[in-house]
Amino acid sequence: MELKILLPYRIFAEIKNVSSIVAETIEGSFGLLPQRLDCVAAIVPSIFSYETESKNKYYLAVDEGVLVKTGSQVMLSVRNAYGSAVLKKLRDSVENEYKNLDSKEKVIRSEMAKMESRFLLNLDKFKND
């Protein structure tokens, strides 16, 4: 099979000679082999894995998205993905990314609060004039 992983802003990966895929939906995990019938599945945030014909196994932490299998083509379109061949490294990279997101969100919330307070002060001045 050929696996193509798409993010909203770029192609994350294109992998040829994939022998099996394991994905997770709201109904649970399921596997894809080359002979499986075509299908579409809504993917939940989870660990997505695939194995190549050379028996190498890879793991991706994926956000929600859609998986489409058509013939030997498999497309996974997700909001975000982090990949590694080692689960420990994958865990560390996802943990670091969430820490970065948290710090960015704090800055954004702070700036939004400042903007709101300035807006209310200006509105009050306008109302009093």
Secondary structure as GFF3:
##gff-version 3
##sequence-region A 1 129
A	DSSP	beta_strand	2	7	.	.	.	ID=ss1
A	DSSP	beta_strand	10	15	.	.	.	ID=ss2
A	DSSP	beta_strand	18	25	.	.	.	ID=ss3
A	DSSP	beta_strand	28	32	.	.	.	ID=ss4
A	DSSP	beta_strand	39	43	.	.	.	ID=ss5
A	DSSP	beta_strand	46	52	.	.	.	ID=ss6
A	DSSP	beta_strand	57	62	.	.	.	ID=ss7
A	DSSP	beta_strand	65	70	.	.	.	ID=ss8
A	DSSP	beta_strand	73	78	.	.	.	ID=ss9
A	DSSP	beta_strand	81	84	.	.	.	ID=ss10
A	DSSP	alpha_helix	87	128	.	.	.	ID=ss11
###
